[in-house]
Amino acid sequence: MTELQGARVLITGAASGIGRRMALGVARRGGALALWDLNGEGLQSVKSEVEALGGKATAAICDVSDREAVYAAAAAEEPVDVLINNAGVVSGHALLDISDEQIQKSFDVNALSLFWMTRAFLPGMMERERGHVVTIASSAGLLGVPGLTDYCATKWAAIGFDESLRVELDRKASGVRTTVVCPYYIDTGMFEGAKTRFSFLLPILNEERVAEKVLHAVERNQARLWMPPLVYSIPLLRLLPVSWFDIVVQLLGISASMDEFKGRIAK
Ligand SMILES: NC(=O)c1ccc[n+]([C@@H]2O[C@H](COP(=O)([O-])OP(=O)(O)OC[C@H]3O[C@@H](n4cnc5c(N)ncnc54)[C@H](OP(=O)(O)O)[C@@H]3O)[C@@H](O)[C@H]2O)c1
């Protein structure tokens, strides 16, 4: 069990979406929060929401893709018991329609920041022989989707990062646990316009429920949280010949899910 009551929990991308919802969930459980994001206004508003619930929070503007900024901000933090690597970006267009800079940014934020953040906070956890590192990946890390070449590749990287780290930490009997989270689309606005064909099989997930499930998984030391349940069938579907696998993905409407993608409208 990872006790959240009394724990200090750092969440990146805490100013909106599931980051914000997880922060409120931690506050309700009696945990203290370190909120990190690029969006200073959003951070202050989440900090006030946490305090209104009787919780404690600090807020730091930090670009998690900037390695030196991460190390400097981490040096100013109190010890962290639970690190939730949640910040993420999506470009959402076909490979030839995205810029080199967008591709670079996707990797910097969604993949490389996991290294900088975790390398900054893991030594303290290992010293204390307890802690928890959460990687918010995506079901896009388990399956390729048209319009998401860069995003899928970064989330694939995130899953590989978590799995290698989990086994490394286990072999060292470090006392530090990991959880990787792979949700289908969530109604946060990040994937505005993304569509599902069969909502009873692959619903657009509710951000509050996703956040609660993540915290529950952390509390139970659940190593892997994929949602909705159909996502757990992806490794089995991969036993099919590739052309059949592609047909199933197409029939489920996943291949066309990004056709009307708009993304977050400028805030
Ligand atoms: N929404 C979905 O359908 C979905 C599905 C599966 C997985 N996920 C993953 O879930 C996580 C949270 O997504 P969400 O839907 O809650 O998105 P969101 O509402 O857009 O939240 C992401 C937060 O990360 C912040 N951020 C972006 N780049 C950053 C950087 N370089 N440094 C610090 N903070 C940064 C954003 O700030 P700005 O607003 O200032 O950019 C935003 O506050 C992401 O990792 C995403 O890939 C989302």
The ligand as an SDF file (V2000), in Angstrom:
LIG
                    3D

 48 52  0  0  0  0  0  0  0  0999 V2000
   -6.8220   13.6800  -22.6380 N   0  0  0  0  0  0  0  0  0  0  0  0
   -6.6860   12.4630  -23.1280 C   0  0  0  0  0  0  0  0  0  0  0  0
   -7.4840   11.9880  -23.9560 O   0  0  0  0  0  0  0  0  0  0  0  0
   -5.5330   11.6050  -22.6940 C   0  0  0  0  0  0  0  0  0  0  0  0
   -5.5770   10.2270  -22.9680 C   0  0  0  0  0  0  0  0  0  0  0  0
   -4.5210    9.4260  -22.5550 C   0  0  0  0  0  0  0  0  0  0  0  0
   -3.4440    9.9870  -21.8780 C   0  0  0  0  0  0  0  0  0  0  0  0
   -3.4260   11.3290  -21.6320 N   0  0  0  0  0  0  0  0  0  0  0  0
   -2.2510   11.8890  -20.9550 C   0  0  0  0  0  0  0  0  0  0  0  0
   -2.6690   12.4050  -19.7000 O   0  0  0  0  0  0  0  0  0  0  0  0
   -1.8000   13.4680  -19.3050 C   0  0  0  0  0  0  0  0  0  0  0  0
   -2.6370   14.6660  -18.8890 C   0  0  0  0  0  0  0  0  0  0  0  0
   -3.4380   15.0470  -19.9920 O   0  0  0  0  0  0  0  0  0  0  0  0
   -4.7310   15.9680  -19.8700 P   0  0  0  0  0  0  0  0  0  0  0  0
   -5.7200   15.3890  -20.8030 O   0  0  0  0  0  0  0  0  0  0  0  0
   -5.0650   16.1870  -18.4530 O   0  0  0  0  0  0  0  0  0  0  0  0
   -4.1540   17.2670  -20.5800 O   0  0  0  0  0  0  0  0  0  0  0  0
   -4.2000   18.8030  -20.2050 P   0  0  0  0  0  0  0  0  0  0  0  0
   -5.4910   19.1620  -19.5740 O   0  0  0  0  0  0  0  0  0  0  0  0
   -3.7680   19.5140  -21.4380 O   0  0  0  0  0  0  0  0  0  0  0  0
   -3.0650   18.9100  -19.0860 O   0  0  0  0  0  0  0  0  0  0  0  0
   -1.7150   18.8330  -19.4000 C   0  0  0  0  0  0  0  0  0  0  0  0
   -1.0000   19.8730  -18.5530 C   0  0  0  0  0  0  0  0  0  0  0  0
    0.4150   19.7320  -18.8080 O   0  0  0  0  0  0  0  0  0  0  0  0
    0.9610   21.0280  -18.9110 C   0  0  0  0  0  0  0  0  0  0  0  0
    2.1990   21.0220  -19.6660 N   0  0  0  0  0  0  0  0  0  0  0  0
    2.3640   20.8740  -21.0060 C   0  0  0  0  0  0  0  0  0  0  0  0
    3.6570   20.9620  -21.3220 N   0  0  0  0  0  0  0  0  0  0  0  0
    4.3220   21.1750  -20.1600 C   0  0  0  0  0  0  0  0  0  0  0  0
    5.6940   21.3690  -19.8400 C   0  0  0  0  0  0  0  0  0  0  0  0
    6.6350   21.3730  -20.7860 N   0  0  0  0  0  0  0  0  0  0  0  0
    6.0340   21.5610  -18.5420 N   0  0  0  0  0  0  0  0  0  0  0  0
    5.0850   21.5920  -17.5770 C   0  0  0  0  0  0  0  0  0  0  0  0
    3.7760   21.4210  -17.8180 N   0  0  0  0  0  0  0  0  0  0  0  0
    3.4010   21.2220  -19.0980 C   0  0  0  0  0  0  0  0  0  0  0  0
   -0.1320   21.8120  -19.6590 C   0  0  0  0  0  0  0  0  0  0  0  0
    0.0880   23.2000  -19.5080 O   0  0  0  0  0  0  0  0  0  0  0  0
   -0.4110   24.1670  -20.6980 P   0  0  0  0  0  0  0  0  0  0  0  0
   -1.8900   24.0650  -20.6990 O   0  0  0  0  0  0  0  0  0  0  0  0
    0.1340   25.4990  -20.2950 O   0  0  0  0  0  0  0  0  0  0  0  0
    0.2080   23.6160  -21.9510 O   0  0  0  0  0  0  0  0  0  0  0  0
   -1.3830   21.3110  -18.9470 C   0  0  0  0  0  0  0  0  0  0  0  0
   -1.6540   22.0770  -17.8070 O   0  0  0  0  0  0  0  0  0  0  0  0
   -0.8970   13.7320  -20.5120 C   0  0  0  0  0  0  0  0  0  0  0  0
    0.3410   13.0930  -20.2990 O   0  0  0  0  0  0  0  0  0  0  0  0
   -1.6390   13.0740  -21.6590 C   0  0  0  0  0  0  0  0  0  0  0  0
   -0.7700   12.6990  -22.6940 O   0  0  0  0  0  0  0  0  0  0  0  0
   -4.4470   12.1530  -22.0030 C   0  0  0  0  0  0  0  0  0  0  0  0
  1  2  1  0
  2  3  2  0
  2  4  1  0
  4  5  1  0
  4 48  2  0
  5  6  2  0
  6  7  1  0
  7  8  2  0
  8  9  1  0
  8 48  1  0
  9 10  1  0
  9 46  1  0
 10 11  1  0
 11 12  1  0
 11 44  1  0
 12 13  1  0
 13 14  1  0
 14 15  2  0
 14 16  1  0
 14 17  1  0
 17 18  1  0
 18 19  2  0
 18 20  1  0
 18 21  1  0
 21 22  1  0
 22 23  1  0
 23 24  1  0
 23 42  1  0
 24 25  1  0
 25 26  1  0
 25 36  1  0
 26 27  1  0
 26 35  1  0
 27 28  2  0
 28 29  1  0
 29 30  1  0
 29 35  2  0
 30 31  1  0
 30 32  2  0
 32 33  1  0
 33 34  2  0
 34 35  1  0
 36 37  1  0
 36 42  1  0
 37 38  1  0
 38 39  2  0
 38 40  1  0
 38 41  1  0
 42 43  1  0
 44 45  1  0
 44 46  1  0
 46 47  1  0
M  CHG  2   8   1  16  -1
M  END
$$$$
